[in-house]
Amino acid sequence: MKYASIIGALIMVSLCSCKDKQTDASTTPRINDAVLEEVPNPNNEFCYLYAKNKDTISLNLTKENQQVNGTMRYKFYQIDGSWGTFSGTMIGDTLRGLYDFEAEGTKSKRELIFLIDGNQLIQGSGKTELSGNTEKFTNNPQFTFDKGQTLEKVTCKPTVL
């Protein structure tokens, strides 16, 4: 019993002392293929986080060729959040895919687009249309990329949805 208490205390201390460390933009690989070849990433995992004013957005990805899959979560202070999966493609400096998520007990899908700028993902917006429970961009929309909620590259750790 005494050992269980000590082990429990050690685990709590180690968990509390772990913090994400953001790395210098010049040394962290970007998602695109050219940089991935320079800096080996055996798991092809890439994680991004926005955290400000009690709001968070997290996106954890794995990449194989141009295909990108992962998990995503929006958690805003005093507003219902959402969580689910992201599946898309990476072409040049653009990541575009479908966010299949649950929010307020309802399952929905929403097309997302991100501009990759160094170690940042900048979410884009454009004209959309709703078809059933899926919100998709219209044909050839004009995208705008607002740096207001820019996701920064962080060290990957296990995802908890």
C-alpha positions in Angstrom: 0.0 0.0 0.0 2.8 2.4 0.9 4.6 1.6 -2.4 1.4 2.3 -4.4 1.1 5.7 -2.8 4.7 6.5 -3.6 4.4 5.3 -7.2 1.1 7.3 -7.6 2.8 10.4 -6.3 5.7 10.0 -8.7 3.4 9.5 -11.7 1.5 12.7 -10.8 4.7 14.7 -10.4 6.0 13.5 -13.8 2.7 14.2 -15.5 2.5 17.7 -14.1 6.0 18.6 -15.0 5.6 17.6 -18.7 4.9 20.6 -21.0 4.9 21.1 -24.7 8.1 22.8 -25.9 7.9 24.6 -29.1 11.0 24.4 -31.2 12.8 26.9 -33.3 11.2 27.3 -36.7 14.6 26.9 -38.4 15.2 23.4 -37.0 11.7 21.8 -37.1 10.7 20.0 -40.3 7.7 21.3 -42.2 5.0 18.8 -43.4 6.0 19.0 -47.1 8.0 16.2 -48.7 11.1 18.2 -49.4 11.8 18.8 -45.7 10.6 15.4 -44.6 13.4 13.9 -46.7 16.0 16.1 -44.9 14.8 15.3 -41.3 13.8 11.7 -40.8 10.5 11.2 -38.9 10.0 7.4 -38.6 6.3 7.6 -37.7 5.5 10.5 -40.1 3.6 12.1 -37.2 2.9 15.9 -37.1 1.1 17.7 -34.4 -0.3 21.2 -34.2 -1.8 23.2 -31.4 -3.5 26.6 -31.0 -3.9 27.5 -27.3 -5.0 31.0 -26.3 -7.5 32.6 -23.9 -8.7 29.1 -22.7 -9.4 28.1 -26.2 -7.6 25.2 -27.9 -7.5 23.5 -31.3 -5.4 20.4 -31.7 -4.6 18.5 -34.9 -2.5 15.3 -34.8 -1.6 13.9 -38.2 0.2 11.0 -39.9 1.3 11.3 -43.5 1.8 8.7 -46.2 2.7 10.0 -49.6 0.1 12.8 -50.1 -2.5 11.3 -47.9 -2.9 12.8 -44.4 -5.0 11.3 -41.6 -5.4 12.1 -37.9 -7.5 13.4 -35.1 -8.7 16.9 -34.4 -10.4 18.7 -31.5 -11.8 22.2 -31.0 -12.3 23.1 -27.4 -13.4 26.7 -26.7 -14.0 28.2 -23.4 -17.8 28.2 -22.4 -18.7 27.0 -25.9 -19.4 23.5 -27.0 -16.4 21.9 -28.7 -16.1 19.2 -31.3 -13.8 16.2 -31.8 -13.2 13.7 -34.5 -11.0 12.6 -37.4 -9.4 14.5 -40.2 -8.6 12.9 -43.6 -7.1 14.8 -46.5 -4.4 15.4 -49.0 -1.2 17.5 -48.9 -0.3 19.3 -52.1 2.6 21.8 -51.9 1.9 24.2 -49.0 -1.8 23.3 -48.8 -3.6 20.8 -46.6 -7.2 20.1 -47.5 -9.5 17.5 -46.1 -12.7 16.4 -44.3 -13.2 16.8 -40.6 -15.6 14.1 -39.5 -16.7 15.2 -36.0 -19.2 15.1 -33.2 -20.5 18.2 -31.5 -23.4 18.6 -29.1 -24.3 14.9 -29.7 -24.6 15.4 -33.5 -22.3 13.9 -36.1 -21.3 16.2 -38.9 -18.6 16.6 -41.6 -16.9 19.8 -42.6 -14.3 20.4 -45.3 -11.2 22.3 -44.0 -8.2 23.9 -45.7 -4.9 25.0 -44.1 -2.0 26.9 -45.5 1.3 25.6 -44.2 3.7 28.4 -43.4 6.9 27.0 -41.8 5.8 25.5 -38.5 2.3 26.9 -38.6 -1.0 25.8 -40.0 -3.3 28.7 -40.9 -6.9 27.7 -41.4 -8.6 29.1 -44.4 -12.2 29.9 -45.1 -14.3 30.2 -48.2 -17.8 29.9 -49.5 -19.4 26.7 -48.4 -22.6 24.8 -49.1 -24.4 22.2 -46.9 -25.4 18.8 -48.3 -27.0 16.6 -45.7 -24.7 16.7 -42.7 -21.6 17.7 -44.7 -20.4 21.3 -45.2 -18.2 21.5 -48.3 -16.5 24.3 -50.2 -18.3 25.4 -53.4 -16.6 25.0 -56.7 -13.5 27.2 -57.0 -14.1 29.3 -53.9 -11.8 32.3 -53.0 -10.0 31.2 -49.8 -8.8 33.7 -47.2 -6.3 32.6 -44.5 -6.6 34.4 -41.2 -3.8 34.1 -38.7 -6.1 34.7 -35.7 -6.1 31.0 -34.8 -2.8 29.8 -36.2 -1.8 26.3 -35.1 1.8 25.9 -34.1 3.8 22.7 -34.6 4.4 20.9 -31.2 5.9 17.7 -30.1 3.4 14.8 -30.6 2.0 13.0 -27.6 -0.9 10.5 -27.3 -4.3 11.9 -28.3 -7.2 11.8 -26.0 -10.5 12.7 -27.6 
